[in-house]
Amino acid sequence: MSEDLGSPWTGGVPLAALVVVKKVEGFRANPYDDNPGNPNNTKTIGYGSIRDKDNHPVTDGTPPISEPEAAALLQRDMASAAMEVGHAVTVPLLDREAAALISWTYNLGGAALHDSTMLKLLNQGDKEHVPAQMRRWVMQGPEVLLGLLRRRWAEAAIFVGLDPTVACTRAWAEINGNGDWPAFTATA
């Protein structure tokens, strides 16, 4: 990875955030139900975008898109999540910390960020407890979702300094049950 994740964040979308979202969401050219069983029936496309290139909600009738089009939607949506993080967080962040928070916000939305204990602690200067707070956001209804647990671990690992590719690889290799939460060591 070419960026220095230990550098101060300047407000853009760090490459690490894109790496995580691309790995977690995967590319889908056609609209799909990202949350089967949810009565809201959210349709997504590309790398998890819920709005098309014209900013209309994705529906079953949304035409297929190419990977470059999906990457452009992702960049647009991640820029919005970065703005949410920039407005909500009042303490300086490193690129790696911002990347993790942007990925988290992209997935859960700005309202979740603003309402979270994680943000309250972070804005008090308590970065140490951010990974544990991220872990709390792994439920869909009454169930822990393994995919969300893996994603939250990868985000938390990036927040504390792991390379995003290593973090994603480890999350999918080492987390096989709802109780798994490996230590954030630098070894794969």
C-alpha positions as CSV (number, residue, x, y, z in Angstrom):
1,M,0.0,0.0,0.0
2,S,1.5,3.3,-1.0
3,E,-0.1,5.6,1.6
4,D,1.3,6.1,5.1
5,L,-1.6,5.1,7.3
6,G,0.2,6.8,10.3
7,S,-0.1,10.2,8.6
8,P,-2.5,12.8,9.9
9,W,-5.9,12.6,8.1
10,T,-6.6,15.6,5.9
11,G,-10.2,14.9,5.2
12,G,-10.2,12.7,2.0
13,V,-11.0,9.0,1.6
14,P,-7.9,7.0,2.5
15,L,-7.1,4.1,0.2
16,A,-7.4,1.8,3.2
17,A,-11.2,2.6,3.5
18,L,-11.7,1.6,-0.2
19,V,-9.7,-1.6,0.3
20,V,-12.0,-2.7,3.2
21,V,-15.3,-1.9,1.5
22,K,-14.3,-3.5,-1.8
23,K,-13.2,-6.7,0.1
24,V,-16.3,-6.8,2.3
25,E,-19.0,-5.8,-0.2
26,G,-17.6,-7.4,-3.3
27,F,-18.6,-6.2,-6.8
28,R,-22.0,-7.0,-8.1
29,A,-23.0,-5.6,-11.6
30,N,-26.8,-6.1,-11.0
31,P,-29.0,-4.9,-8.3
32,Y,-29.3,-7.3,-5.3
33,D,-31.0,-7.4,-1.9
34,D,-28.2,-6.6,0.5
35,N,-30.3,-7.4,3.5
36,P,-32.5,-10.4,2.8
37,G,-35.3,-10.8,5.2
38,N,-35.3,-7.1,6.1
39,P,-38.7,-5.6,5.5
40,N,-37.1,-2.5,4.1
41,N,-35.8,-4.6,1.2
42,T,-32.8,-2.4,0.5
43,K,-31.4,-2.9,-3.0
44,T,-27.8,-2.3,-3.7
45,I,-25.4,-2.4,-6.7
46,G,-21.7,-2.3,-7.3
47,Y,-19.8,-2.2,-4.0
48,G,-22.9,-1.7,-1.8
49,S,-24.2,1.6,-3.3
50,I,-27.9,2.2,-2.5
51,R,-28.2,5.1,-5.0
52,D,-27.4,5.0,-8.7
53,K,-25.2,7.4,-10.7
54,D,-28.2,9.8,-10.9
55,N,-28.7,9.5,-7.1
56,H,-31.9,7.6,-7.5
57,P,-32.5,4.7,-5.1
58,V,-31.4,1.3,-6.6
59,T,-34.3,-0.9,-7.6
60,D,-34.7,-4.2,-9.4
61,G,-35.1,-2.1,-12.6
62,T,-31.7,-0.3,-12.2
63,P,-29.5,-1.3,-15.2
64,P,-26.4,-3.3,-14.6
65,I,-23.1,-1.4,-14.1
66,S,-19.5,-2.0,-14.9
67,E,-16.7,-2.3,-12.3
68,P,-15.4,1.2,-13.1
69,E,-18.9,2.6,-12.7
70,A,-19.2,0.8,-9.4
71,A,-15.8,2.2,-8.3
72,A,-17.0,5.7,-9.1
73,L,-20.2,5.2,-7.1
74,L,-18.1,3.8,-4.2
75,Q,-15.8,6.9,-4.3
76,R,-18.9,9.2,-4.3
77,D,-20.5,7.3,-1.4
78,M,-17.2,7.1,0.6
79,A,-16.6,10.8,0.1
80,S,-20.0,11.3,1.8
81,A,-19.0,9.0,4.7
82,A,-15.7,10.9,5.0
83,M,-17.6,14.2,5.3
84,E,-19.8,12.7,8.0
85,V,-16.7,11.6,9.9
86,G,-15.0,15.0,9.4
87,H,-18.1,16.8,10.8
88,A,-18.6,14.4,13.7
89,V,-15.1,13.8,15.0
90,T,-13.6,16.7,16.9
91,V,-10.2,15.2,17.6
92,P,-7.3,14.8,15.1
93,L,-7.3,11.4,13.4
94,L,-4.6,9.5,11.6
95,D,-5.3,8.2,8.1
96,R,-5.8,4.6,9.4
97,E,-8.2,5.8,12.1
98,A,-10.2,7.8,9.5
99,A,-10.2,4.9,7.1
100,A,-11.7,2.6,9.7
101,L,-14.3,5.1,10.7
102,I,-15.2,5.9,7.1
103,S,-15.8,2.2,6.3
104,W,-17.9,1.9,9.5
105,T,-19.9,5.0,8.6
106,Y,-20.3,3.8,5.0
107,N,-21.9,0.6,6.3
108,L,-24.0,2.0,9.2
109,G,-24.7,5.6,8.2
110,G,-24.0,9.0,9.6
111,A,-26.9,8.8,12.1
112,A,-25.4,5.7,13.7
113,L,-22.1,7.5,14.0
114,H,-23.6,10.6,15.5
115,D,-25.6,8.5,18.0
116,S,-22.8,6.2,19.0
117,T,-21.0,5.8,22.3
118,M,-17.9,5.3,20.1
119,L,-18.1,8.9,18.9
120,K,-18.6,10.2,22.3
121,L,-15.6,8.4,23.7
122,L,-13.5,9.3,20.6
123,N,-14.3,13.0,20.9
124,Q,-13.2,12.8,24.6
125,G,-9.9,11.6,23.3
126,D,-10.4,8.0,24.2
127,K,-9.2,6.2,21.1
128,E,-8.3,3.1,23.1
129,H,-11.9,2.0,23.4
130,V,-12.9,2.6,19.8
131,P,-12.2,-1.1,18.7
132,A,-14.4,-2.4,21.5
133,Q,-17.1,0.0,20.5
134,M,-16.9,-1.1,16.9
135,R,-17.4,-4.7,18.0
136,R,-20.8,-3.7,19.4
137,W,-22.2,-3.1,15.9
138,V,-22.5,-6.7,14.7
139,M,-26.2,-7.4,15.1
140,Q,-29.0,-7.7,12.7
141,G,-32.1,-7.8,14.9
142,P,-31.4,-10.3,17.7
143,E,-28.6,-12.1,15.8
144,V,-24.9,-11.6,15.5
145,L,-24.0,-11.7,11.8
146,L,-20.6,-13.4,11.1
147,G,-20.0,-11.0,8.1
148,L,-20.6,-8.0,10.3
149,L,-18.3,-9.4,13.0
150,R,-15.5,-9.9,10.4
151,R,-16.0,-6.4,9.0
152,R,-16.0,-4.8,12.4
153,W,-12.8,-6.7,13.4
154,A,-11.1,-5.6,10.1
155,E,-12.1,-2.0,10.7
156,A,-11.0,-2.1,14.4
157,A,-7.7,-3.7,13.3
158,I,-7.1,-0.9,10.7
159,F,-7.9,1.7,13.4
160,V,-5.1,0.3,15.6
161,G,-2.6,0.1,12.8
162,L,-2.9,-3.2,10.8
163,D,-2.5,-3.0,7.0
164,P,-6.0,-3.2,5.5
165,T,-5.3,-6.1,3.2
166,V,-3.8,-8.1,6.2
167,A,-6.8,-7.1,8.4
168,C,-9.3,-8.3,5.8
169,T,-7.5,-11.5,5.2
170,R,-7.2,-12.2,8.9
171,A,-10.8,-11.4,9.6
172,W,-12.0,-13.9,7.1
173,A,-9.4,-16.6,8.1
174,E,-9.6,-16.3,11.8
175,I,-13.2,-15.4,12.7
176,N,-15.4,-18.4,12.3
177,G,-17.8,-18.0,15.1
178,N,-19.7,-15.2,16.9
179,G,-17.3,-15.3,19.9
180,D,-14.1,-14.9,17.8
181,W,-12.2,-11.6,18.2
182,P,-8.5,-12.2,17.6
183,A,-5.8,-10.0,19.1
184,F,-4.6,-7.2,16.9
185,T,-1.1,-8.4,16.3
186,A,0.9,-7.4,13.2
187,T,1.6,-11.0,12.2
188,A,-0.7,-12.8,9.7
